[in-house]
Amino acid sequence: MDYINLGKTGIKVSRITHGCMELGGMSHLYWEVKDEDMNIAVLKTAWENGITTFDTAESYGDGRSETIVGKALKEVRDRCIIASKVAKDHLLPDDIQKALENSLKCLGTSYLDLYYIHWPNDAIPLEKTVTKLMQLKEQGLIKAIGVSNFSLAQLKEAVKYGEISAYQPEYNLLSRSIEKEIMPFCRENSISVFSYNSLAKGILTGAFHLYGAKLEPRDFRNAKPHFQKANMDIQKKLIVLLEEIAKNHNATISQVATRWTLAQPGMSSTIIGTQNQKHFLENIRAFEVRLSPDEVKKISEVSATVISEMIV
């Protein structure tokens, strides 16, 4: 595992971040809530394999995810990086204070290394929100501030009121809208980028195109554009290319897709989450794959073609 600076802070983050959204369970998404001890074991395995950075949020299972993260990492708290997020309905100063206090209680810690605004809220002035976060940083309750799912205009406004160290967008081979303007802005302003949904909700594993995987009728992904038959037919050429390159590296399709993400200029860390120990160990090996510049270029070209052809 390699490590990289978080913005201008000097804090080191692992280039693969363990995403903890699934740990809390999401009944409206029909996610199964796994046994707590099993989830704790996966988090400890992540730490033992060099992952030092863990990403959660107050909204993930209404605090359940934070509680599990806190239990799993309590013995190594001073050596790991924990990021959490404040919900869009809690962005007024008093609400941020309460939300942070609750997150710290769930996590069993006295501070957060990184605290994100989870989603923007146009009804609440961004100046008030960021100013409050800067005060919390000065008090030592958080070490760095991040924003997630912001537009370029919102990101530019946020940096007027405080030091933004991290930006968290959806980014993968089928979602690349940040490349043109947001990624360059982050590079120019020393803002670390943490990508989520790096495997496009499972599309980029190849399971649905090549290995016969089917979604359960109640699975929320059935309503997503990427999983519509017409789009899956278009995606097939990208999946076939990833499979070909994966075979050349004795790797999996998901490992190649993840490694491509890490190869992009300005990408600091990619967030990968799972409750499955086997899948976790497979995912982390993505870092061992070394794609050539020509392979990265070819994947990028085919990806761009697929994106241009898909029906949104």
C-alpha positions as a Markdown table, in Angstrom:
| # | Residue | x | y | z |
|---|---|---|---|---|
| 1 | Met | 0.0 | 0.0 | 0.0 |
| 2 | Asp | 1.1 | 3.5 | -0.8 |
| 3 | Tyr | 0.1 | 6.6 | 1.2 |
| 4 | Ile | -0.4 | 10.2 | 0.1 |
| 5 | Asn | -0.9 | 13.6 | 1.8 |
| 6 | Leu | -4.4 | 14.7 | 2.7 |
| 7 | Gly | -4.6 | 18.2 | 1.1 |
| 8 | Lys | -2.1 | 20.5 | 2.7 |
| 9 | Thr | -2.4 | 18.9 | 6.2 |
| 10 | Gly | 0.5 | 16.5 | 6.2 |
| 11 | Ile | -1.9 | 13.8 | 7.3 |
| 12 | Lys | -1.1 | 10.6 | 5.3 |
| 13 | Val | -4.0 | 8.6 | 3.9 |
| 14 | Ser | -3.9 | 5.1 | 2.2 |
| 15 | Arg | -4.5 | 5.1 | -1.5 |
| 16 | Ile | -7.3 | 2.6 | -0.9 |
| 17 | Thr | -9.9 | 3.8 | 1.6 |
| 18 | His | -12.2 | 1.3 | 3.2 |
| 19 | Gly | -15.8 | 2.4 | 2.6 |
| 20 | Cys | -18.1 | 1.7 | 5.5 |
| 21 | Met | -21.6 | 2.6 | 4.1 |
| 22 | Glu | -22.8 | -1.0 | 3.9 |
| 23 | Leu | -21.9 | -1.8 | 7.5 |
| 24 | Gly | -25.0 | 0.1 | 8.7 |
| 25 | Gly | -27.4 | -1.6 | 6.5 |
| 26 | Met | -29.9 | 0.3 | 4.4 |
| 27 | Ser | -33.4 | -1.2 | 4.5 |
| 28 | His | -34.7 | 0.9 | 1.6 |
| 29 | Leu | -31.9 | -0.5 | -0.5 |
| 30 | Tyr | -32.5 | -4.0 | 0.8 |
| 31 | Trp | -29.0 | -4.3 | 2.1 |
| 32 | Glu | -28.5 | -7.2 | 4.5 |
| 33 | Val | -27.2 | -6.2 | 7.9 |
| 34 | Lys | -24.3 | -8.6 | 8.5 |
| 35 | Asp | -23.3 | -9.8 | 11.9 |
| 36 | Glu | -21.4 | -7.1 | 13.8 |
| 37 | Asp | -18.5 | -9.3 | 14.6 |
| 38 | Met | -18.1 | -10.3 | 11.0 |
| 39 | Asn | -18.0 | -6.6 | 9.9 |
| 40 | Ile | -15.5 | -5.8 | 12.7 |
| 41 | Ala | -13.3 | -8.6 | 11.4 |
| 42 | Val | -13.3 | -7.2 | 7.9 |
| 43 | Leu | -12.3 | -3.8 | 9.2 |
| 44 | Lys | -9.5 | -5.3 | 11.2 |
| 45 | Thr | -8.3 | -7.2 | 8.2 |
| 46 | Ala | -8.3 | -4.0 | 6.2 |
| 47 | Trp | -6.0 | -2.4 | 8.8 |
| 48 | Glu | -3.7 | -5.5 | 8.9 |
| 49 | Asn | -3.4 | -5.2 | 5.1 |
| 50 | Gly | -2.2 | -1.6 | 5.1 |
| 51 | Ile | -5.4 | 0.3 | 4.8 |
| 52 | Thr | -5.3 | 3.2 | 7.3 |
| 53 | Thr | -8.2 | 5.3 | 6.1 |
| 54 | Phe | -11.9 | 4.5 | 6.8 |
| 55 | Asp | -14.9 | 6.4 | 5.4 |
| 56 | Thr | -18.3 | 6.5 | 7.2 |
| 57 | Ala | -21.2 | 8.9 | 7.8 |
| 58 | Glu | -23.8 | 9.7 | 10.4 |
| 59 | Ser | -26.5 | 8.7 | 7.9 |
| 60 | Tyr | -25.1 | 5.2 | 7.3 |
| 61 | Gly | -27.5 | 3.1 | 9.2 |
| 62 | Asp | -28.3 | 6.0 | 11.5 |
| 63 | Gly | -25.0 | 5.7 | 13.3 |
| 64 | Arg | -24.7 | 1.9 | 13.1 |
| 65 | Ser | -21.8 | 2.2 | 10.7 |
| 66 | Glu | -19.9 | 4.7 | 12.9 |
| 67 | Thr | -20.4 | 2.5 | 15.9 |
| 68 | Ile | -19.0 | -0.6 | 14.2 |
| 69 | Val | -16.0 | 1.4 | 12.9 |
| 70 | Gly | -15.3 | 2.7 | 16.4 |
| 71 | Lys | -15.4 | -0.7 | 17.9 |
| 72 | Ala | -13.2 | -2.2 | 15.2 |
| 73 | Leu | -10.5 | 0.5 | 15.3 |
| 74 | Lys | -10.4 | 1.5 | 19.0 |
| 75 | Glu | -7.1 | -0.2 | 19.6 |
| 76 | Val | -5.4 | 1.6 | 16.7 |
| 77 | Arg | -7.3 | 4.9 | 16.8 |
| 78 | Asp | -4.2 | 7.0 | 17.0 |
| 79 | Arg | -2.7 | 5.4 | 13.9 |
| 80 | Cys | -5.7 | 5.3 | 11.6 |
| 81 | Ile | -7.6 | 8.0 | 9.7 |
| 82 | Ile | -11.4 | 8.2 | 10.3 |
| 83 | Ala | -13.6 | 10.3 | 8.0 |
| 84 | Ser | -17.3 | 10.9 | 8.6 |
| 85 | Lys | -19.9 | 13.1 | 7.1 |
| 86 | Val | -22.6 | 15.5 | 8.3 |
| 87 | Ala | -26.0 | 15.2 | 6.6 |
| 88 | Lys | -27.4 | 17.9 | 4.4 |
| 89 | Asp | -30.2 | 18.6 | 6.9 |
| 90 | His | -27.6 | 19.3 | 9.7 |
| 91 | Leu | -25.6 | 22.1 | 8.1 |
| 92 | Leu | -26.7 | 25.0 | 10.3 |
| 93 | Pro | -24.0 | 25.7 | 12.9 |
| 94 | Asp | -25.9 | 24.4 | 16.0 |
| 95 | Asp | -26.9 | 21.3 | 14.1 |
| 96 | Ile | -23.4 | 20.6 | 12.9 |
| 97 | Gln | -22.2 | 20.8 | 16.5 |
| 98 | Lys | -24.8 | 18.3 | 17.6 |
| 99 | Ala | -24.2 | 16.0 | 14.7 |
| 100 | Leu | -20.4 | 16.0 | 15.3 |
| 101 | Glu | -20.9 | 15.3 | 19.0 |
| 102 | Asn | -23.1 | 12.3 | 18.2 |
| 103 | Ser | -20.7 | 11.0 | 15.6 |
| 104 | Leu | -17.8 | 11.2 | 18.0 |
| 105 | Lys | -19.9 | 9.4 | 20.6 |
| 106 | Cys | -20.8 | 6.6 | 18.1 |
| 107 | Leu | -17.1 | 6.3 | 17.0 |
| 108 | Gly | -15.8 | 6.4 | 20.6 |
| 109 | Thr | -13.3 | 9.0 | 19.7 |
| 110 | Ser | -12.5 | 12.6 | 20.7 |
| 111 | Tyr | -11.8 | 13.9 | 17.2 |
| 112 | Leu | -12.3 | 13.2 | 13.5 |
| 113 | Asp | -9.4 | 13.2 | 11.1 |
| 114 | Leu | -11.7 | 14.3 | 8.2 |
| 115 | Tyr | -15.3 | 15.7 | 8.4 |
| 116 | Tyr | -17.2 | 16.0 | 5.1 |
| 117 | Ile | -20.3 | 18.0 | 4.2 |
| 118 | His | -22.1 | 14.9 | 2.7 |
| 119 | Trp | -24.4 | 16.8 | 0.3 |
| 120 | Pro | -24.8 | 20.5 | -0.5 |
| 121 | Asn | -28.0 | 22.2 | 0.8 |
| 122 | Asp | -28.9 | 25.4 | -1.1 |
| 123 | Ala | -31.3 | 26.4 | 1.6 |
| 124 | Ile | -28.4 | 26.9 | 4.1 |
| 125 | Pro | -25.7 | 29.5 | 3.4 |
| 126 | Leu | -22.4 | 27.7 | 2.7 |
| 127 | Glu | -20.5 | 30.4 | 4.5 |
| 128 | Lys | -22.2 | 29.6 | 7.8 |
| 129 | Thr | -21.5 | 25.9 | 7.4 |
| 130 | Val | -17.8 | 26.2 | 6.5 |
| 131 | Thr | -17.2 | 28.9 | 9.1 |
| 132 | Lys | -18.6 | 26.5 | 11.8 |
| 133 | Leu | -16.4 | 23.7 | 10.5 |
| 134 | Met | -13.3 | 25.9 | 10.7 |
| 135 | Gln | -14.2 | 26.7 | 14.3 |
| 136 | Leu | -14.5 | 23.0 | 15.1 |
| 137 | Lys | -11.1 | 22.5 | 13.4 |
| 138 | Glu | -9.5 | 25.2 | 15.5 |
| 139 | Gln | -10.9 | 23.5 | 18.6 |
| 140 | Gly | -9.2 | 20.3 | 17.6 |
| 141 | Leu | -12.5 | 18.3 | 17.2 |
| 142 | Ile | -11.7 | 17.8 | 13.5 |
| 143 | Lys | -8.4 | 17.9 | 11.7 |
| 144 | Ala | -9.5 | 18.5 | 8.1 |
| 145 | Ile | -12.7 | 19.5 | 6.2 |
| 146 | Gly | -14.0 | 17.9 | 3.1 |
| 147 | Val | -17.0 | 18.2 | 0.8 |
| 148 | Ser | -18.8 | 15.5 | -1.1 |
| 149 | Asn | -21.1 | 15.7 | -4.2 |
| 150 | Phe | -20.4 | 19.4 | -4.8 |
| 151 | Ser | -20.6 | 21.1 | -8.1 |
| 152 | Leu | -17.6 | 23.1 | -9.3 |
| 153 | Ala | -19.4 | 26.4 | -8.3 |
| 154 | Gln | -20.2 | 25.1 | -4.9 |
| 155 | Leu | -16.6 | 23.9 | -4.4 |
| 156 | Lys | -15.2 | 27.3 | -5.5 |
| 157 | Glu | -17.5 | 29.0 | -3.0 |
| 158 | Ala | -16.5 | 26.6 | -0.2 |
| 159 | Val | -12.8 | 27.4 | -0.5 |
| 160 | Lys | -13.6 | 31.1 | 0.1 |
| 161 | Tyr | -14.6 | 30.4 | 3.7 |
| 162 | Gly | -12.1 | 27.8 | 4.8 |
| 163 | Glu | -9.5 | 25.3 | 4.0 |
| 164 | Ile | -11.0 | 22.4 | 2.1 |
| 165 | Ser | -8.7 | 19.4 | 2.2 |
| 166 | Ala | -10.8 | 16.7 | 0.4 |
| 167 | Tyr | -13.4 | 16.3 | -2.3 |
| 168 | Gln | -15.4 | 13.1 | -2.6 |
| 169 | Pro | -17.3 | 12.5 | -5.9 |
| 170 | Glu | -18.7 | 9.5 | -7.7 |
| 171 | Tyr | -16.1 | 8.5 | -10.2 |
| 172 | Asn | -15.5 | 5.4 | -12.2 |
| 173 | Leu | -15.1 | 4.2 | -15.8 |
| 174 | Leu | -18.8 | 5.0 | -16.5 |
| 175 | Ser | -19.0 | 8.3 | -14.6 |
| 176 | Arg | -16.2 | 10.7 | -15.5 |
| 177 | Ser | -17.8 | 14.2 | -15.4 |
| 178 | Ile | -15.3 | 15.6 | -12.9 |
| 179 | Glu | -12.3 | 15.2 | -15.2 |
| 180 | Lys | -12.8 | 18.4 | -17.2 |
| 181 | Glu | -13.0 | 21.0 | -14.6 |
| 182 | Ile | -13.3 | 19.7 | -11.0 |
| 183 | Met | -10.2 | 17.5 | -11.0 |
| 184 | Pro | -7.9 | 20.3 | -12.4 |
| 185 | Phe | -9.4 | 22.7 | -9.8 |
| 186 | Cys | -8.6 | 20.2 | -7.0 |
| 187 | Arg | -5.0 | 19.7 | -8.3 |
| 188 | Glu | -4.5 | 23.5 | -8.5 |
| 189 | Asn | -5.7 | 24.0 | -4.9 |
| 190 | Ser | -4.1 | 20.9 | -3.3 |
| 191 | Ile | -7.5 | 19.3 | -2.6 |
| 192 | Ser | -7.3 | 15.5 | -2.3 |
| 193 | Val | -9.9 | 13.5 | -4.3 |
| 194 | Phe | -11.5 | 10.4 | -2.9 |
| 195 | Ser | -13.6 | 8.5 | -5.4 |
| 196 | Tyr | -16.7 | 6.5 | -4.4 |
| 197 | Asn | -18.7 | 4.0 | -6.3 |
| 198 | Ser | -15.5 | 3.0 | -8.1 |
| 199 | Leu | -17.0 | -0.2 | -9.5 |
| 200 | Ala | -20.3 | 1.4 | -10.6 |
| 201 | Lys | -22.4 | -0.5 | -8.2 |
| 202 | Gly | -20.9 | -3.8 | -9.4 |
| 203 | Ile | -21.2 | -3.3 | -13.2 |
| 204 | Leu | -17.4 | -3.0 | -13.4 |
| 205 | Thr | -16.8 | -6.4 | -11.8 |
| 206 | Gly | -17.9 | -8.2 | -15.0 |
| 207 | Ala | -20.3 | -10.3 | -13.1 |
| 208 | Phe | -23.4 | -9.1 | -14.9 |
| 209 | His | -21.9 | -9.1 | -18.4 |
| 210 | Leu | -19.8 | -12.3 | -18.4 |
| 211 | Tyr | -20.6 | -14.5 | -15.4 |
| 212 | Gly | -24.4 | -14.6 | -15.4 |
| 213 | Ala | -25.1 | -12.6 | -12.3 |
| 214 | Lys | -28.7 | -11.3 | -11.9 |
| 215 | Leu | -30.3 | -8.7 | -9.7 |
| 216 | Glu | -33.0 | -9.7 | -7.3 |
| 217 | Pro | -36.3 | -8.1 | -8.2 |
| 218 | Arg | -36.2 | -5.8 | -5.1 |
| 219 | Asp | -32.6 | -4.6 | -5.7 |
| 220 | Phe | -32.5 | -0.8 | -6.0 |
| 221 | Arg | -30.1 | -1.1 | -8.9 |
| 222 | Asn | -32.9 | -2.3 | -11.2 |
| 223 | Ala | -33.9 | 1.3 | -11.5 |
| 224 | Lys | -30.4 | 2.6 | -12.3 |
| 225 | Pro | -29.6 | 3.6 | -15.9 |
| 226 | His | -26.4 | 1.5 | -15.9 |
| 227 | Phe | -28.4 | -1.7 | -15.4 |
| 228 | Gln | -30.9 | -1.2 | -18.2 |
| 229 | Lys | -30.4 | -3.8 | -21.0 |
| 230 | Ala | -29.6 | -1.3 | -23.7 |
| 231 | Asn | -26.9 | 0.3 | -21.6 |
| 232 | Met | -25.5 | -3.0 | -20.6 |
| 233 | Asp | -25.2 | -4.0 | -24.2 |
| 234 | Ile | -23.2 | -0.8 | -24.9 |
| 235 | Gln | -21.0 | -1.4 | -21.9 |
| 236 | Lys | -20.0 | -4.9 | -23.1 |
| 237 | Lys | -17.0 | -3.7 | -25.2 |
| 238 | Leu | -15.5 | -2.1 | -22.1 |
| 239 | Ile | -16.0 | -5.1 | -19.9 |
| 240 | Val | -14.4 | -7.4 | -22.6 |
| 241 | Leu | -11.4 | -5.1 | -22.8 |
| 242 | Leu | -11.0 | -5.1 | -19.0 |
| 243 | Glu | -11.2 | -8.9 | -19.0 |
| 244 | Glu | -8.5 | -9.1 | -21.7 |
| 245 | Ile | -6.2 | -6.7 | -19.7 |
| 246 | Ala | -7.0 | -8.5 | -16.5 |
| 247 | Lys | -5.9 | -11.8 | -18.0 |
| 248 | Asn | -2.6 | -10.3 | -19.0 |
| 249 | His | -2.0 | -9.3 | -15.4 |
| 250 | Asn | -3.4 | -12.4 | -13.7 |
| 251 | Ala | -5.9 | -10.1 | -12.1 |
| 252 | Thr | -9.7 | -9.6 | -12.0 |
| 253 | Ile | -11.8 | -7.1 | -13.9 |
| 254 | Ser | -12.6 | -5.2 | -10.8 |
| 255 | Gln | -8.9 | -4.9 | -9.9 |
| 256 | Val | -8.1 | -3.4 | -13.3 |
| 257 | Ala | -11.1 | -1.0 | -13.1 |
| 258 | Thr | -10.0 | 0.1 | -9.6 |
| 259 | Arg | -6.3 | 0.5 | -10.7 |
| 260 | Trp | -7.4 | 2.6 | -13.7 |
| 261 | Thr | -9.1 | 5.0 | -11.2 |
| 262 | Leu | -6.0 | 5.3 | -9.1 |
| 263 | Ala | -3.9 | 6.0 | -12.2 |
| 264 | Gln | -5.9 | 9.2 | -13.0 |
| 265 | Pro | -4.1 | 12.5 | -12.3 |
| 266 | Gly | -5.1 | 14.0 | -9.0 |
| 267 | Met | -6.8 | 10.9 | -7.6 |
| 268 | Ser | -5.6 | 10.5 | -4.1 |
| 269 | Ser | -7.6 | 7.5 | -2.8 |
| 270 | Thr | -10.4 | 5.2 | -4.1 |
| 271 | Ile | -13.1 | 4.2 | -1.7 |
| 272 | Ile | -14.0 | 0.5 | -1.8 |
| 273 | Gly | -16.6 | -1.0 | 0.6 |
| 274 | Thr | -17.6 | -4.6 | 1.2 |
| 275 | Gln | -18.9 | -6.8 | 4.1 |
| 276 | Asn | -17.4 | -9.8 | 2.4 |
| 277 | Gln | -13.9 | -10.9 | 3.6 |
| 278 | Lys | -13.1 | -12.6 | 0.3 |
| 279 | His | -14.2 | -9.7 | -1.8 |
| 280 | Phe | -12.2 | -7.3 | 0.4 |
| 281 | Leu | -8.9 | -9.3 | 0.0 |
| 282 | Glu | -9.5 | -9.4 | -3.8 |
| 283 | Asn | -10.2 | -5.7 | -4.0 |
| 284 | Ile | -7.1 | -4.6 | -2.1 |
| 285 | Arg | -4.9 | -6.5 | -4.5 |
| 286 | Ala | -5.9 | -3.9 | -7.1 |
| 287 | Phe | -3.0 | -1.9 | -5.8 |
| 288 | Glu | -0.6 | -4.6 | -6.9 |
| 289 | Val | -1.8 | -4.4 | -10.6 |
| 290 | Arg | 0.6 | -2.2 | -12.6 |
| 291 | Leu | -1.1 | -1.0 | -15.8 |
| 292 | Ser | 1.1 | 0.3 | -18.6 |
| 293 | Pro | 0.4 | 3.8 | -20.0 |
| 294 | Asp | -0.9 | 2.3 | -23.2 |
| 295 | Glu | -3.3 | 0.1 | -21.2 |
| 296 | Val | -4.6 | 3.1 | -19.2 |
| 297 | Lys | -5.0 | 5.1 | -22.5 |
| 298 | Lys | -6.9 | 2.3 | -24.2 |
| 299 | Ile | -9.2 | 1.8 | -21.3 |
| 300 | Ser | -9.9 | 5.5 | -21.1 |
| 301 | Glu | -10.7 | 5.7 | -24.8 |
| 302 | Val | -13.1 | 2.8 | -24.8 |
| 303 | Ser | -14.7 | 4.1 | -21.6 |
| 304 | Ala | -15.3 | 7.5 | -23.2 |
| 305 | Thr | -16.9 | 5.9 | -26.2 |
| 306 | Val | -19.2 | 3.9 | -24.0 |
| 307 | Ile | -20.2 | 6.9 | -21.9 |
| 308 | Ser | -21.0 | 8.8 | -25.1 |
| 309 | Glu | -23.3 | 6.0 | -26.4 |
| 310 | Met | -25.2 | 5.2 | -23.2 |
| 311 | Ile | -28.7 | 6.3 | -22.7 |
| 312 | Val | -29.1 | 8.4 | -19.6 |
